[in-house]
Amino acid sequence: MSDSKKKSSKENSNNNEKKSNKKKIFGWIIFLCLLGLGAQIGINYLYNDSAEVNNAQTNQLVKQDTLLKQDTSTPTNAKFMAAVSDTTSDTSSTVVYVSRPEDVGEANFTMDQSAGKSIKRVFTGKRINIAVTGVDSRLGTSTKHADANHILSILPDQGIIEITSIPRDTPAEAGQSDSSGQNKLTIVRALKGREAYLKEAARIAGLDKIHYWVEAGFSQVMGILNLLGFKDPGSALQVLRSRTALGGDDYQRCYNQGQFIRQSTLSHFNKFTGVLGELAIRGGLAFVETNLTTDIIKDIISKLQAKNFPSSPEVVTLRVRPAMGRSFKIYDFTDNSTFVSLKSKIESVNSNKGLDSVKVVVNVAGKLNNFVNKAIQDSAKRPQNVITGLVTYYNQKAWHQVKDEAQRNKLRDQIGLLLANAYDKKKQPDKAKAVRIAIADEKELFSKQLFDKPKSTKVK
């Protein structure tokens, strides 16, 4: 980006910030990136489905992606905001990224013409925003770049969920020099922390704030895919993380992830109701880091149920921000053959580029066994060493990167037992109890086989 464009972008950002400061803006997903998490309905927003913006507002919205308003005539203890939602028409030009010749033979897809539009309809209403973030923490490391960025807006009075997906390299204020090329949303999470990241993500999405957050790393997402019945969760994750091999760069990638969340929410919502619903919620929460609780999620699910959610596929919508006026391929991620086809395409592209030769294979089982054996030696007299050596792997649910199921389960049980006993010896019974409950819930959740293996259910 040229210096003049950077300067213009920065000036626009400052102007938007000044406008925002003049207006006091107040602001489930069933669980997680692929299951959907919910949130507590404690924010008194009003929702009116018929309140469209007038022509002047529409013209303004074409120029900027966010319009938030405060009703100054209301009592000071009542909080109002203008919630933002896409219309089904667009007056701006449309750029369609057509398939390339080498796309022939990839999984069938249709096109989404509306996810990238900038025209909005403005509503007032209850809205709970939950950030669902995929971080790049590798095995045993604590670094957290935000590589997958999605915001689920729950509109409980309407029985609607809106998903906003944001590319990782979207310009954002990371506190770096303009010439560094590092002022990106993914860098904000790594360098400035979660709170700064959530504020930037809300700004880009055109929302007043993020109320709840969910974070999951590589191993945790592998566990969730495993739970959802994918025969090869590593390959499924490879498809969802692919950027260049499938075309469409980071915008199509983040759209694919958002579509996976959308389709999974529609397909699996009923698994979180009834007798086994609480087990599914507790087990899902154990996979991620979050400020959500079981009670909050149960509350949002019951309110969505009261609105007959999901009454149709249209009640879960998807948009990509910043708006680019472009179209996106829609793949059926409820069909395992989609992943098989796309994985084959990715491997073919990587082979042609010579990327297979530089692929590094990590022996996860061997690495975890080494840490477990060290913890066993320390367990009698050095409980703090056990905690230090295992807690990061436990939080990451690192055993889900082990392909062999028997070996994976053994490592899970060993890590859980050693860590819980170490917390007991350090007189931290609450932490010990939490570990034992999480391990027990995971074992029970997998034993129940709540989720069918992906097949051609064709959610569109």
KOLROGU-147141 format. One record per atom (N, C-alpha, C): residue in one letter; x, y, z. Coordinates in steps of 0.02 Angstrom, whole numbers, plus 50000, padded with zeros to 5 digits. Example, Ala and Ser with C-alpha at 12.3 -4.5 7.8 and 13.67 -1.06 7.14 Angstrom:
BEGIN
A506604971650390;A506154977550390;A506604983550390;S506424988850354;S506844994750357;S506455000250394;
This chain:
BEGIN
M500424994150000;M500005000050000;M500445006250000;S500285011249957;S500695017349953;S500605021550015;D501105026150027;D501075030450086;D500445034750085;S500255037250024;S499665041550019;S499025037850038;K498985031450015;K498395027450033;K498375025850107;K498975024450135;K499005023150207;K498785029150246;K499005035150223;K498835041350258;K498085042450254;S497795041350193;S497075042250185;S496695037450229;S496925031050231;S496595026050272;S496615027950346;K497195030550366;K497275032550437;K496825038350454;E496765043250406;E496335049050418;E495605046950423;N495405042250378;N494715039750382;N494585036350448;S495075032350471;S495005028850535;S494925033850591;N495345039250590;N495295044350643;N494625047850641;N494375049350580;N493735052650574;N493175048350602;N493205041750585;N492695037150611;N492725036750686;E493345036850713;E493425036450785;E493125042650819;K493235048650788;K492955054750816;K492195054450817;K491915052050760;K491185051450758;K490935046750812;S491305041250821;S491105036350871;S491125039250940;N491635043550954;N491695046551020;N491125051451034;K490835054250982;K490285058850991;K489635055251006;K489605049050989;K488985045050999;K489135039451048;K488885039251107;K489005033751153;K488685027451127;I489075022951104;I488795016951072;I488805011251123;F488205008551136;F488165002951183;F488054996351145;G488264993651162;G487994987751141;G487574987251206;W487874913751101;W487844907651083;W488294906251031;I488544907151043;I488534902650988;I488434896051019;I488054891250992;I487894884951025;I488534882351055;F489034881451023;F489714881651047;F490184881050988;L490604885350987;L491204885850948;L491164885750873;C491764886050849;C491834887150778;C491414882850736;L491204877950755;L490864873750711;L490224871250742;L490134872250805;L489524869950836;L489054875750849;G489314881450861;G488904887150878;G488874888050953;L489034894150979;L489004895451051;L488504900951066;G488194900751125;G487694905651141;G487904910351194;A487504915451206;A487694920451255;A487104922851294;Q487254925851351;Q486754927951399;Q486364933951372;I485714933751379;I485314939351355;I485224944251412;G485714948551422;G485654953251476;G485694960351452;I485694961351386;I485784968051358;I485134970151325;N484844975551346;N484164977351326;N484164981451261;Y484274977851205;Y484194980951139;Y483504979351112;L483234983751070;L482584982551038;L482694980750966;Y482254976550938;Y482324974250869;Y481684975650830;N481724979250775;N481144980750733;N481314978950661;D480994973750635;D481174970950569;D481004975450511;S480594980650522;S480364984550466;S480714991250459;A481184992750504;A481494999450504;A482084999650456;E481975001450393;E482505002150344;E482805009150347;V483425009750326;V483735016350323;V483425020350267;N483425027050275;N483175031250222;N483715032250170;N483565036050117;N484035036750062;N484685039950083;A484635045050127;A485245048450149;A485695043650187;Q485395039550229;Q485785034750267;Q486095029550221;T485705027450171;T485965022550123;T486575025150087;N486545031450065;N487115034350031;N487725034450076;Q487615035950140;Q488175036050187;Q488455029050198;L488005024050200;L488225017150213;L488605014350154;V488485016750094;V488885014450037;V489605016550046;K489725022250079;K490395024850087;K490745021850147;Q490375019950198;Q490705017050257;Q490315010950279;D490665006450312;D490384999850326;D489994999550391;T489975005050428;T489665004950494;T489225011050504;L488625010050529;L488215015650549;L487895013750615;L488095017050669;L487815015750735;L487495022050760;K486905021650790;K486555027550814;K486325026350886;Q486265031950923;Q485995031650991;Q485365035750994;D484835033051023;D484205036651032;D484265040851095;T484405047351086;T484535051651144;T483895053451181;S483315051651153;S482695053351186;S482495048251238;T482865042751243;T482675037451290;T482995038551357;P482735035351410;P483025036051477;P483755033951476;T484145036751521;T484865035351522;T485015028151540;N484555024751573;N484695017851593;N484495012851538;A484225015251482;A484055010851427;A484585011451373;K484855005851351;K485405005851302;K485145003851233;F485315007951183;F485075006651116;F485665006951067;M485625002951015;M486115003450961;M485765001650895;A486065003650841;A485805001750775;A486174995450753;A485814989850749;A486114983650727;A486144983650651;V486664980650623;V486784981050551;V486664974250518;S486294974250463;S486144968050428;S486134969350353;D486354964550312;D486374965250240;D485674965050209;T485584968650155;T484984967850115;T485124962550062;T484614961150022;T484704956149969;T484834959249901;S484914965949900;S485074969149836;S485644973949845;D485974975749791;D486564979949794;D486594984249732;T486704990749742;T486744995249684;T487454996049659;S487944993449697;S488634994049676;S488814988649625;S489354989549590;S489554984549540;S489764978149574;T489664972649540;T489824966049568;T490414963049530;V490904960649567;V491474957349537;V491414949949553;V491354945849503;V491294938649512;V491964935349495;Y492254931949543;Y492884928449532;Y492714921549504;V492764920749440;V492554914449408;V493094909049419;S492884902949407;S493334897249415;S493894897549363;R494484895549383;R495034894949336;R495014888249301;P495364887449247;P495354880949212;P495534875049257;E496004876349303;E496214870749346;E495704869149400;D495174873249406;D494654871749455;D494204866049432;V494224864349369;V493804858949344;V493964852549382;G493454849349408;G493554843149445;G493534844149520;E493544850449544;E493494851449616;E492774850549637;A492654850749703;A491984849549729;A491484854549698;N490864852249688;N490354856649661;N490224862549708;F490064868249679;F489924874049720;F489434878549684;T489084882749723;T488674888049695;T489004894549716;M488694900349698;M489004906749713;M488564910749762;D488884913949810;D488554918549856;D488664925649830;Q488134928949808;Q488184935449777;Q488124941149828;S487954939649892;S487774945049938;S488244945949997;A488664940950013;A489064941250074;A489554947050075;G489774949350017;G490264954750015;G489974961650002;K489304962350005;K488994968749989;K489084973850045;S489064980250026;S489144985550074;S488484988950093;I487954987850055;I487304990750071;I487014987350133;K486714991150177;K486464988450240;K485724990050250;R485404986350292;R484774988250323;R484924989150397;V484694994450427;V484864995950496;V484264994450540;F484364990450592;F483844988750640;F484064990750710;T483584991350755;T483754991650826;T483504985250856;G483894982350901;G483664976150931;G484164972750975;K483944967651011;K484384963651053;K484914960351008;R485524961051028;R486074958250988;R486634956351036;I486824950051036;I487394947851077;I487934945451029;N488514948551033;N489064947250987;N489594942851020;I489754937250988;I490254932551014;I490804931650962;A491414933450980;A491984932450936;A492224925250940;V492284921950884;V492544915150880;V493204915550842;T493754914350876;T494414915550849;T494834909150847;G495114907750789;G495594902250783;G496294905050788;V496664903150839;V497334905750850;V497854900650826;D498454903050811;D498964898850779;D499444895650828;S499244895150892;S499704892250941;S499884885150921;R500524883950910;R500764877350892;R500874873050954;L501034866850943;L501094862150998;L501584864651051;G501314865951111;G501724867951167;G501924875251169;T501694879251121;T501864886351120;T501274890551142;S501414896851162;S500884901151187;S500744907151141;T501084907551084;T500954913051038;T500254912551010;K499934918351000;K499234918150977;K499104923550925;H499274922050863;H499034926150807;H498324924050792;A497904928850774;A497204927450758;A497134925650684;D497164919250669;D497174917050599;D496474915850572;A495974914850614;A495274914050592;A494854918550635;N494464922950603;N494114928150640;N493384928350619;H492944926550666;H492234926350652;H491844929150711;I491324932750697;I490894935550750;I490184933050739;L489914929750790;L489224927450787;L488784932250825;S488314935350789;S487844939950820;S487184936150830;I486984935350892;I486364931850908;I485814937050915;L485274936150877;L484694940550881;L484124936250909;P484094935550976;P483644930651007;P482904932050997;D482704938350994;D482004939950985;D481744937850917;Q482204937250869;Q482014935450801;Q482184928250783;G482574924850826;G482804918050810;G483274918050752;I483734922850751;I484194923750694;I484914923850719;I485384921250680;I486094921850694;I486424924750632;E486814930050641;E487204933050587;E487944931650599;I488284929050550;I489004927650556;I489384932750514;T489874935950545;T490314940550509;T491014937550509;S491284936250450;S491954933350443;S492444938650418;I493034938950449;I493524944150434;I494194940850415;P494484942550357;P495134939850338;P495674941850389;R496144937350400;R496664938350451;R497094944450439;D497224946150375;D497674951550358;D497324958250348;T496704958850371;T496344965150367;T496724970650404;P496824976450373;P497174981950408;P496854983550475;A497264984050526;A497034985550594;A497614988750632;E497454992150686;E497964995850723;E498324991150772;A498924988850751;A499324984350793;A499894988050827;G499934994650817;G500454998550850;G501134998150816;Q501144995750753;Q501774995150717;Q501865001050669;S502475002050646;S502605007550599;S502245006250533;D502065011650499;D501695010950436;D502075006950384;S502735007150387;S503145003750336;S503274996450352;S503044994150410;S503194987250431;S502754982050397;G502164984150375;G501694979350346;G501384974850398;Q501434976550462;Q501204972150515;Q500574974750550;N500284980150526;N499664982550556;N499074978750527;K498994972650552;K498474968050529;K498104965250590;L497484962950578;L497084960350633;L497414954350667;T497724950050628;T498054944150658;T498614946050706;I498964951650690;I499514954050731;I499264957350794;V498684960650790;V498404964050850;V498324959050907;R498054953050892;R497964948050946;R498624945950976;A499144945250934;A499794942850958;A500164948050998;L500134954450977;L500544959551008;L500184963851060;K499534964851051;K499174969351095;K498664965951140;G498574959451130;G498144955651176;G497414955251154;R497034951551193;R496344949851175;R495894956051173;E495924960351223;E495464965951226;E495544970651166;A496174972151149;A496294976451091;A496054973051027;Y496164966551022;Y495934962750964;Y495174962950957;L494814962051013;L494084961951010;L493814968750988;K494134974151011;K493914980850990;K494014981950916;E494584979750890;E494724980550818;E494254976150776;A494124970050800;A493674965550763;A492974968550761;A492744971350816;A492074974450818;A492044980450770;R492574984450769;R492584990250725;R492534988150652;I492924983150632;I492924980750563;I492244977850544;A491934974350592;A491284971050579;A490704976050579;G490824982250603;G490284987050608;G489834985850667;L490124983450722;L489754982050783;L490004986450840;D489584987650889;D489784992050943;D490294988850990;K490224982351004;K490684978951048;K490604971451043;I491084967951071;I491054960551077;I490884958951149;H490354955051159;H490144953551227;H490474947251255;Y490574942351212;Y490884936051233;Y491394933751182;W491854929451202;W492374927251157;W492504919751165;V492724916651112;V492914909551111;V493564909051071;E494054905651097;E494684904651061;E494864897251059;A495104895051002;A495304887950994;A495924887650950;G496394883350969;G496994882250931;G496944876150886;F497494874450855;F497514869050807;F497264862450836;S497524860450894;S497334854050925;S496604853950945;Q496364859550972;Q495674859950995;Q495184859150937;V495334862450880;V494904861750822;V494924854650795;M495514851550797;M495564844550777;M495104840250820;G495074841550885;G494644837850929;G493904838750912;I493714844850896;I493024846150878;I492834842750813;L493284843050763;L493154839450701;L493104831950712;N493524829450757;N493494822450775;N492824820750807;L492594825150851;L491954824150884;L491374824350834;L491434828550783;L490914829150733;L490894823350684;G491354818650692;G491334812550653;G491754812450591;F492204817250582;F492634817250523;F493144811650528;K493184807650475;K493654801950475;K494374804350477;D494504809950445;D495184812750441;D495154820150459;P495124821850525;P495054828850545;P495634833250521;G496224830250515;G496804834150492;G496694836650421;S496424832350378;S496294834350309;S495734839550305;A495214838650347;A494674843550348;A494934850450369;L495374850550419;L495664856850441;L496114859850387;Q496464855450351;Q496894857850296;Q496474861450244;V495894858850228;V495454862050179;V495204868850205;L495004869050268;L494734875250296;L495264880550306;R495904878550309;R496444883350318;R496774885350252;S496604881950198;S496934883250134;S496754890150107;R497254893650082;R497144900350055;R497254900449980;T497854899149957;T498004900049886;T497794894149842;A497814888049869;A497694882149828;A496984881849801;L496504884749837;L495804884449814;L495594890849779;G496054895549771;G495884901849738;G495494906449785;G495454912849767;G495064917449807;G495424920349867;D496044918649878;D496464921149932;D496124920950000;D496314925750044;D496094925450113;D495344926850121;Y495054930450073;Y494334931850077;Y493924925350069;Q494094921350018;Q493734915050009;Q493874910350067;R494484910350093;R494644905950150;R494204907650210;C494164914050228;C493774915850287;C493034914650274;Y492814915350211;Y492124913850193;Y491994906350202;N492474902050180;N492394894850189;N492304893050262;Q492714896050305;Q492664894650376;Q491994896950404;G491774903050384;G491124905450406;G490554901150382;Q490614898550321;Q490094894150294;Q490084887550331;F490684885150351;F490714878950390;F490364879950457;I490474885650490;I490134887150553;I489384887350542;R489174890850489;R488464891450474;R488134884650463;Q488434880550420;Q488134874150404;Q488134869450464;S488664869750504;S488704865550564;S488174867650615;T488064874150621;T487554876650667;T486864874150646;L486704874650582;L486064872350557;L485984864750565;S486524861050554;S486484853750555;S486454850950626;H486794854250674;H486894851150739;H486544854650797;F486144859650784;F485824863250839;F485434858650885;N485074853750856;N484664849350897;N485064844850943;K485724844350932;K486134840150977;K486244843551044;F486084849851050;F486204853551112;F485564854751152;T485044850951134;T484424851151170;T484274844251198;G483784843751241;G483594837151267;G484064834651321;V484024828151335;V484384825051391;V485134825751384;L485394824751324;L486124824851314;L486384831751296;G485944836651293;G486154843251272;G486674846351318;E486564845751383;E487034848851430;E487724845551426;L487734838951415;L488374835551407;L488734838151345;A488374839151290;A488674841851229;A488954848751241;I488594852851279;I488824859651293;I489444859551337;R489414855851392;R489984855451438;R490594852751402;G490494847451363;G491054844451327;G491344849251276;G490904853051242;G491154857851194;G491544863451226;L491314865951283;L491674871251318;L492354868951340;A492424862551356;A493064859951379;A493594860151323;F493374860751261;F493844860951205;F494154867751194;V493844873051221;V494034879851201;V494184884151263;E494484889951250;E494544895151301;E493984900151288;T493604902051340;T493024906251330;T492804909351396;N492434914851391;N492114917651451;N491374915851453;L491154911351409;L490474908651411;L490434903051463;T489824901651486;T489704896351534;T489144891851508;T489074886051540;T488534881451521;T487854884751529;D487744888251584;D487094891451597;D486934896751544;I487434900651524;I487324905751473;I487104902551408;I487454897251389;I487294893951325;I486604890651328;K486444887451384;K485774884351391;K485234889651385;D485354895551413;D484864900951411;D484744903251339;I485284904251301;I485204906651233;I484874901251189;I485044894951201;I484744889551162;I483984889351174;S483784890051237;S483064889851252;S482694895651219;K483014901451215;K482684907251183;K482654906251107;L483164903251078;L483134901851006;L482604896450992;Q482574891451035;Q482064886251028;Q481364889151028;A481254894151072;A480604897351077;A480404900851012;K480904902450970;K480784905450905;K480824900250849;N480784893850869;N480784888350820;N481414888250778;F481984890050809;F482624889950774;F482874882750767;P483144880750710;P483174884550647;P482564882950604;S482144887750593;S481534886750554;S481684885850480;S482254888550457;S482464887750388;S483204889450383;P483554887550329;P484264889250322;P484384896750323;E483884900750304;E483974907950299;E484054911450367;V483924907850422;V483974911150488;V484704911650511;V485164908550475;V485884909450489;V486194912450427;T486404918650431;T486684922150373;T487424923250382;L487764924650326;L488494925450327;L488684931550285;R489134935650311;R489404941250274;R490154941550286;V490524944550240;V491244945350246;V491394952850251;R491804954750298;R492004961650308;R492754962250315;P493054967550285;P492754973250251;P492404971150186;A491864974850169;A491484973250108;A491914974650047;M491904970049999;M492304970749938;M491874970349875;G491224969549882;G490784969149824;G490924963349778;R491124957649807;R491304951849767;R490874945849786;S490924940549748;S490544934449760;S491004928949786;F490694923949817;F491074918449848;F490784911749828;K491224906849821;K491004899949809;K490704897149873;I490134893649866;I489814890349923;I489924882849915;Y490304879849959;Y490404872649959;Y489944869350011;D489744863149999;D489344859450047;D489814855750095;F489934858850153;F490394855850202;F490054850750246;T489414849250234;T489094843750269;T489204837150233;D489514837450175;D489644831550134;D490394829950135;N490574824150161;N491274822350167;N491634822150099;S491264820750045;S491584820549979;S491854827349959;T491554832749986;T491814839449972;T492534840149997;F492654837750058;F493324838150086;F493814833650048;V493584827850028;V494014823249990;V494234826549925;S493754829549889;S493904832749825;S494364838749833;L494204843049883;L494614849049892;L495314847349918;K495374842249959;K496034840149984;K496464837849925;S496154834049878;S496524831749820;S496764837649778;K496344842749771;K496544848649733;K497124852249767;I497074853049834;I497604856549871;I498274852849864;E498264846249870;E498874842349864;E499174842849794;S498734843149744;S498974843749675;S499314850549664;V499004855849689;V499294862549683;V499954863049720;N499964860349782;N500584860649822;N501144856649790;S500974850949759;S501474846949726;S501774850649666;N501344853949629;N501584857749571;N502034863549591;K501914866249651;K502324871749676;K502934869449715;G503004862849723;G503574860049759;G503534860949834;L502924862049860;L502844863249932;L502874856849973;D502744851149941;D502754844849979;D503454843350006;S503964845449970;S504644843849989;S504874847350052;V504524852850071;V504724856550131;V504264855350190;K503804850650183;K503324849150235;K503674845850295;V503554848550355;V503844845950415;V503324841750453;V503484835550467;V503034831150503;V503274830550576;V502824832250623;V502994831950694;V502704825550724;N503124821950760;N502894815950795;N502574818050861;V501924819650857;V501574822250915;V501544817150971;A501384810950955;A501334805751006;A501994804851043;G502544804751005;G503204803951036;G503374809851081;K503214815851058;K503354821851098;K502954821851163;L502314820251158;L501894820151218;L502094814651266;N502284808951239;N502524803451283;N503144805551322;N503584809251291;N504174811651327;N503984816151385;F503504820651374;F503294825151428;F502924821351483;V502534816351464;V502184812351513;V502684808451556;N503184805351525;N503684801651563;N504074806151611;K504224812151589;K504564816951633;K504104818851692;A503464819751679;A502994821451731;A502914815751781;I502934809651757;I502884803851803;I503474803851852;Q504064805551827;Q504664805851870;Q504604811451921;D504284816951902;D504234822751946;D503634822351993;S503164817851980;S502524817952015;S502574816952090;A503064813052113;A503104811652185;A503324817652226;K503834821352202;K504124826752243;K504114833552210;R503974834052146;R504014840452112;R503364841852073;P502804842752108;P502174843852074;P502154850052030;Q502524855252050;Q502524861352009;Q502844860051941;N503354855751940;N503664853951876;N503164850251831;V502744846151863;V502234842651824;V501754847651792;I501534852451832;I501064857551806;I501384861551750;T501994863851762;T502344867851712;T502444863951647;G502604857551654;G502754853451595;G502144851351555;L501554851051588;L500964848251554;L500394853151541;V500364858751577;V499754862851575;V499624865751506;T500144867651469;T500034870451402;T499754865151355;Y500014859051359;Y499764853551317;Y499054851751336;Y498904852051401;Y498224850751424;Y497744856051398;N497914862351405;N497484867751381;N497364867351306;Q497874865251269;Q497814864651197;Q497444858351176;K497334853751223;K497054847151207;K497474843751153;A498134843951165;A498624841951114;A498554834651092;W498264830451133;W498204823351115;W497764822451053;H497354827351035;H496924826550976;H497314826950911;Q497954828450914;Q498364828150853;Q498644821050842;V498524816550889;V498754809650882;V498234805750842;K498434802750787;K497954799450743;K497674792950772;D498094788950804;D497874782650832;D497414783850892;E496804781450889;E496304782850942;E496514780151010;A496764773951012;A496954771051076;A497524774951108;Q498014776751068;Q498584780551093;Q498364787551114;R497914790451076;R497644797151092;R497284797051160;N496864792151170;N496484791751233;N496944790451292;K497454786351282;K497924784851336;K498294791151358;L498524795051310;L498884801251325;L498424806251360;R497804806751338;R497314811151370;R497234809351444;D497134802851457;D497014800651526;D497634801651570;Q498224800451542;Q498844801351580;Q498954808651597;I498874812951548;I498984820151560;I498484822751611;G497854820751604;G497344823051651;G497474820651722;L497664814351730;L497784811551797;L498394814851830;L498934815451792;L499544818451820;L499434825751839;L499084829451798;L498974836551811;L498504837451871;A497964833651875;A497494834251931;A497844832451997;N498234827151998;N498594825252059;N499094830552080;A499414833652030;A499904838952046;A499554845052077;Y498964846752051;Y498584852352080;Y498374850752152;D498184844452164;D498014842452232;D498604843352279;K499184841352257;K499784841952299;K499984849252311;K499794853552265;K499934860652273;K499364864252309;K498904860152336;K498324862752373;K497904867652330;Q497764865352270;Q497334869052224;Q496764864352201;P496324862652248;P495804857652234;P495314859652179;D495174866152172;D494704868252121;D494974866852051;K495624868152041;K495934866651976;K495954859151963;A496104855352016;A496114848052008;A495424845351988;K494914847952021;K494224845852006;K494034847651935;A494224853651912;A494054855851845;A494374851351792;V494994849251804;V495324844751757;V494974838051754;R494804835251812;R494474828651814;R493794828851780;I493414834251791;I492754834851760;I492824835451684;A493304839551661;A493394840551589;A493584833951554;I494034830151585;I494244823751555;I493664818851554;A493294818551609;A492714814051613;A492184815951562;D492054822451554;D491564824651505;D491774822951434;E492414823851419;E492644822251352;E492564814751337;K492744810551385;K492684803351376;K491954801451364;E491504804251404;E490794802551397;E490524805151331;L490724811251312;L490484814251251;L490664810051190;F491274807651187;F491474803451130;F491144796651132;S491014794151192;S490704787551197;S489974787551174;K489644793451178;K488934793851159;K488844794351083;Q489354796551048;Q489314797350975;Q488694801350955;L488664807450982;L488084811750970;L488024814150898;F488594814650864;F488594817750798;F488714812550744;D488284812550694;D488354807950638;D488954809950595;K489234805050562;K489784806550516;K489524810850459;P489934815550435;P489714820050380;P489484816050319;K488924818150291;K488654814950231;K488284820150190;S487974818150136;S487664822950091;S486984825150117;T486984829650166;T486364832450191;T486194838950156;K486664841550117;K486544847250073;K486214853150107;V486564856050155;V486344862350184;V486594867950140;K486154872250115;K486354877650069;K486074884350093;
